[in-house]
Amino acid sequence: MELLPAIALLLLMSGSLFLIGVKRGDKSHIQGLWTGGRMFVSLLPLLLLAFTLAGLIQVVVSPELIRSWLGQGSGWQGILLGVACGSLIPGGPYAAFPVIAGVYQAGAGTGAAVAMISGWTLLGVLQIIMGVAFIGVRFTLIRTLIVLFLPILAGFIVLGWGSLW
């Protein structure tokens, strides 16, 4: 994992906002640090469990099993399974990315991994539940029907590009 660019960007953004808060003179920079700290503490159990799950997937689930179900040679079945698995991953990116990375590093093919992350993003069970709760059934149904095949399409595009890599 190449984290340096992400760390540099987050440091630049955080540092800039911190300095803006200091310049305002209203102690908003201190309030921002406390708010961020509280968010970190509240998300810590979720982060620990997501990274634990990601690590366990890599060492407990046999790479052969992952490769046979989701590997480069799994074809359309791997794409569909990737979409289904991705749509069931709970939580935000701090939970989903470690899990998907664990599956990918354990042997999932790029097409299945792209389908998995696209399934999580577009068809995630929590996104659908929250959509119904906050925006309504009609909107969520329309949105879901429109994006339903996009994760599958994304996985197949990667499969098609596989010969180009």
PADODO-77521 format. One record per residue (C-alpha): x, y, z. Coordinates in steps of 0.001 Angstrom, whole numbers, plus 500000, padded with zeros to 6 digits. Layout:
! PADODO-77521
REC, X, Y, Z .
...
//
This chain:
! PADODO-77521
REC, 500000, 500000, 500000 .
REC, 501335, 503365, 499040 .
REC, 500051, 505648, 501775 .
REC, 502462, 508564, 501433 .
REC, 500419, 510583, 498878 .
REC, 497225, 510163, 500915 .
REC, 499016, 511104, 504129 .
REC, 500587, 514152, 502474 .
REC, 497238, 515328, 501101 .
REC, 495453, 514846, 504428 .
REC, 498276, 516629, 506245 .
REC, 498082, 519551, 503822 .
REC, 494304, 519819, 504129 .
REC, 494277, 519419, 507927 .
REC, 497181, 521794, 508413 .
REC, 495569, 524422, 506194 .
REC, 492267, 524277, 508064 .
REC, 494084, 524286, 511405 .
REC, 495971, 527450, 510427 .
REC, 492752, 529087, 509212 .
REC, 491216, 528276, 512608 .
REC, 494241, 529750, 514420 .
REC, 494067, 532893, 512326 .
REC, 490362, 533344, 513102 .
REC, 491250, 533635, 516771 .
REC, 488082, 531922, 518000 .
REC, 489766, 528681, 519134 .
REC, 487953, 526751, 516394 .
REC, 491222, 524936, 515689 .
REC, 491132, 523499, 519231 .
REC, 487449, 522593, 518875 .
REC, 488267, 520883, 515562 .
REC, 491000, 518791, 517191 .
REC, 488634, 517733, 519988 .
REC, 485868, 516900, 517496 .
REC, 488271, 514837, 515399 .
REC, 489549, 513076, 518496 .
REC, 486029, 512153, 519591 .
REC, 485258, 510839, 516106 .
REC, 488442, 508765, 516178 .
REC, 487578, 507241, 519553 .
REC, 484008, 506459, 518464 .
REC, 485215, 504780, 515234 .
REC, 488121, 502910, 516821 .
REC, 486156, 499685, 517502 .
REC, 484934, 499615, 513891 .
REC, 488449, 500227, 512570 .
REC, 489932, 497518, 514773 .
REC, 487306, 495008, 513681 .
REC, 487668, 495911, 509991 .
REC, 491450, 495481, 510095 .
REC, 491099, 492288, 512131 .
REC, 488663, 490895, 509552 .
REC, 490964, 491927, 506697 .
REC, 493928, 490219, 508333 .
REC, 491963, 487075, 509146 .
REC, 490685, 486819, 505576 .
REC, 494266, 486834, 504356 .
REC, 495477, 484086, 506687 .
REC, 492437, 481980, 507642 .
REC, 490576, 481765, 504342 .
REC, 492791, 479794, 502030 .
REC, 494159, 481732, 499067 .
REC, 493173, 478775, 496889 .
REC, 489532, 479206, 497901 .
REC, 489605, 482943, 497210 .
REC, 491368, 482380, 493875 .
REC, 488876, 479691, 492851 .
REC, 485829, 481827, 493704 .
REC, 487137, 485329, 492971 .
REC, 490473, 484864, 491188 .
REC, 491513, 485944, 487710 .
REC, 490067, 482773, 486198 .
REC, 486709, 482946, 487990 .
REC, 485095, 484844, 485094 .
REC, 481555, 486095, 485371 .
REC, 480887, 484041, 488522 .
REC, 483702, 485889, 490286 .
REC, 482310, 489213, 489124 .
REC, 478797, 488407, 490399 .
REC, 480121, 487046, 493685 .
REC, 482308, 490142, 494071 .
REC, 479278, 492405, 493604 .
REC, 477233, 490350, 496085 .
REC, 480010, 490312, 498699 .
REC, 480694, 494004, 498243 .
REC, 477058, 494931, 498697 .
REC, 477052, 493172, 502074 .
REC, 480093, 494945, 503544 .
REC, 478874, 497283, 506287 .
REC, 480273, 500677, 507104 .
REC, 482134, 503401, 505325 .
REC, 485444, 503322, 503497 .
REC, 487379, 502897, 506751 .
REC, 485668, 499501, 507123 .
REC, 485203, 498425, 503501 .
REC, 488630, 499192, 502044 .
REC, 490616, 497042, 504496 .
REC, 488245, 494109, 503923 .
REC, 488364, 494428, 500127 .
REC, 492136, 494887, 500236 .
REC, 492410, 491721, 502336 .
REC, 490381, 489736, 499812 .
REC, 492377, 491173, 496908 .
REC, 495740, 490485, 498559 .
REC, 494590, 486947, 499344 .
REC, 494086, 486202, 495652 .
REC, 490936, 487825, 494266 .
REC, 491242, 488932, 490674 .
REC, 491221, 492586, 489745 .
REC, 487833, 492291, 487994 .
REC, 486206, 490691, 491036 .
REC, 487819, 493252, 493373 .
REC, 486609, 496157, 491207 .
REC, 483135, 494578, 491142 .
REC, 483303, 494171, 494930 .
REC, 484239, 497770, 495640 .
REC, 481703, 499014, 493090 .
REC, 479032, 496775, 494639 .
REC, 479821, 498181, 498072 .
REC, 479716, 501763, 496794 .
REC, 476613, 501580, 494632 .
REC, 474545, 498694, 495982 .
REC, 475561, 498467, 499621 .
REC, 472801, 497294, 501906 .
REC, 473452, 500204, 504270 .
REC, 473292, 502715, 501405 .
REC, 469909, 501310, 500424 .
REC, 468613, 501313, 504009 .
REC, 469839, 504877, 504614 .
REC, 468461, 505988, 501248 .
REC, 465013, 504714, 502138 .
REC, 465198, 506230, 505623 .
REC, 466428, 509676, 504592 .
REC, 465325, 510199, 500992 .
REC, 462469, 507763, 500496 .
REC, 461551, 504493, 498816 .
REC, 460826, 505921, 495353 .
REC, 464146, 507760, 495047 .
REC, 466138, 504810, 496431 .
REC, 464414, 502373, 494090 .
REC, 465086, 504591, 491065 .
REC, 468729, 505111, 492076 .
REC, 469263, 501419, 492736 .
REC, 467701, 500335, 489436 .
REC, 469836, 502849, 487528 .
REC, 473118, 501685, 489079 .
REC, 472234, 497992, 489432 .
REC, 474400, 496754, 486572 .
REC, 477275, 499229, 486919 .
REC, 479357, 497099, 489332 .
REC, 478955, 494096, 487015 .
REC, 479886, 496236, 484017 .
REC, 482932, 497595, 485862 .
REC, 484117, 494066, 486630 .
REC, 483666, 492966, 483014 .
REC, 485511, 496041, 481732 .
REC, 488465, 495065, 483906 .
REC, 488251, 491486, 482607 .
REC, 488298, 492807, 479049 .
REC, 491281, 495015, 479812 .
REC, 493081, 492099, 481445 .
REC, 494847, 491285, 478202 .
REC, 496130, 494856, 478038 .
REC, 497848, 494795, 481448 .
//
